[in-house]
Amino acid sequence: MPALSEVIAALDALWPPERAEQWDAVGTVCGDPDAPVTRVLFAVDPVQEVVEEAVELGANLLVTHHPLYLRGTTTVAASTFKGRAVHTLIKNDIALHVAHTNADRADPGVSDALAGALDLRVTGPLVPDPDDPAGRRGLGRVCEVDPPMNLAEFAEHAAKRLPATAQGIRVAGDPTRTIRTVAVCGGSGDSLFDAVRAAGVDAYVTADLRHHPASEAQQHSPLALVDAAHWATEWPWAEQAAAQLDEISDRHGWGLRTHVSKTVTDPWTAHAASAFSAS
């Protein structure tokens, strides 16, 4: 069985930490480099429910997309919810490793997994990485819809293919408009509207769209917007990442057992349809 340091080296080769944004906090949060690893759990969020799932599973390593300490800390006291997570992990000999914006920019990355979940054919990155001569890495992806469908059909397709959340799928645009090309960005994507418009796509699939950027995007062009829950757009990456580690484990004869958390960690728990009309 491999040591944690060997598994982390393999994960860093998939998602080099130097490719993360400067503000990001990626890498190993806790864990003994010499400890053996037999079972790995992949998840989006390092919240207590997922940590407890790792304990129950008997995992030695938890790999998450979102950082535990994005803005730093001065304490890991168990009286704080993040400190409690760290205490639980350490007491149960479970390491925590984070791949965030370095996984967003990877090839394949978070947006490739989102495109795959939606049965889209990726043609290239939405915002290419200037350090990638092959032009395959970068933020977001530009995709083709095959066969084309109208916006209403595409939204229903997305609702069926992405994991269920209280939010579901929000849509802006003409429901009868034919959708042939789509830009996707797992996670919060309204900072990429300039690139989306430059790509000339029919629709944009992302999460956390705010009122003003979405409204302005609608005024600029007939671009259709498909807004899913943040967690739902990034969860497919956990499946993709687990499959990548499976391949590495098979190649090295490690015999690792990988698992993907199905715990819904989207913070919204219910949705009530509006009944009041301002007209």
Secondary structure, DSSP 8 states (H G I E B T S, - for coil): --BHHHHHHHHHHHS-GGGS-TT---EEEE--TTSB--EEEEES---HHHHHHHHHHT-SEEEESS-S-SS--S---TTSHHHHHHHHHHHTT-EEEE-SHHHHSSSS-HHHHHHHHTT-EEEEEEEE-TT-TTS--EEEEEEEEEEEEEHHHHHHHHHHHS---SS-EEEES-TTSEEEEEEEEEEE-GGGHHHHHHHT-SEEEEE---HHHHHHHHHHS--EEEEE-HHHHHHHHHHHHHHHHHHHHHHHT---EEEE------S------------
